[in-house]
Amino acid sequence: MMAPSALSQVPVAVPIHTDTSSLPRSLFKSNNVSFHNKLWTPGLYLDSKITNSRLRNRFVVCMSVQQVSKPKVGVSPLSLEDAKEPPLHLYKNKEPYTATIVSVERLVGPKAPGETCHIVIDHGGNVPYWEGQSYGVIPPGENPKKPGSPHNVRLYSIASTRYGDSFDGKTASLCVRRAVYYDPETGKEDPSKNGVCSNFLCDSKPGDKVQITGPSGKIMLLPEDNPNATHIMIATGTGVAPFRGYLRRMFMESVPTFKFGGLAWLFLGVANGDSLLYDEEFSKYLREYPDNFRLLDGGAHIYFCGLKGMMPGIQDTLKKVAEQRGESWDEKLSQLKKSKQWHVEVY
Ligand code: FAD
């Protein structure tokens, strides 16, 4: 599938799995990308005519998007645009902000294993953030390990831009996977051991209150000093959250202070029971398309977000690619870190 109007502007078509039923529906729709039914950029390839059989039937999607001249959503710039540093720890664990749930939407299709929800939270403009930061959530109830105390805070990457899904700077969106526990012996769900916070969030209803902390994190901030930079984003599951924020800022919103003219690549490992498969997949892509990683030499930024298990395989592969080029990966990595091109947030 491809978007005809943007054909000449998108440089690379990349293989993906053809079954899109488990993709987050608010991220990908038919051959366009839409959010809450608003088309925001046509520059997307979902290439279903893959000739390489080894790459067919794999649960990895890749999109490459370049700026196209389409009308964008106008936003009234927030004072956040002028700040030199991101907001940090405005609300701490002992004094969280009480926000309100606006909506909870199931993101995945019926065949996806497990459930992932898109949750919009109204913070009234009181807990501003930059793209790539996280909120903490303190679920209601008592910490079973410390009777009388609240639960520990859980971190969630923010999946919206600083303007939020309603473009007014008053909401933040989270992409939350419901943690369900299955008894290894019976294979049956044991609700007493289900994840506390993710279930609280996915079960919440509009109007419910939620205790939030933060924002936190500087590693995954979107560098904006060069608006023509290349950004390579690699995600597993809910690791796509910060990238949704980036892509909206790059391609959907008309922000006077950031006119993106670069290139964005997104590799997304979608829901699958065996997380290490993603690791293999990403390593495969890196092996089979090593030239893409010459982009790093040209100053491209690379981001990894999602499951911890994705990193060792990726690092091994990058090491092999570097060796093939007669380079030392350790040196290359420390260079990338020094020049702030390497961004990792895995959990
Ligand atoms: P918990 O109650 O903390 O339980 C953790 C796990 O233990 C669950 O799988 C639960 O089923 C299991 N468990 C509970 N009791 C038992 C028992 N007795 N025996 C065995 N197992 C048990 N998550 C997202 O979904 N989206 C994000 O965008 C996101 N971003 C993150 C960003 C960062 C920087 C970090 C560090 C984490 C992020 N996470 C994200 C993970 C998130 O913080 C939580 O860890 C996750 O939601 C699980 O929390 P929970 O309260 O639901 O589960």
Residues whose N, C-alpha, C, O or C-beta is under 5 A from the ligand:
A	BS01	FAD	R154 L155 Y156 S157 C175 V176 R177 A179 V180 Y181 K193 N194 G195 V196 C197 S198 N199 T238 A241 Y347
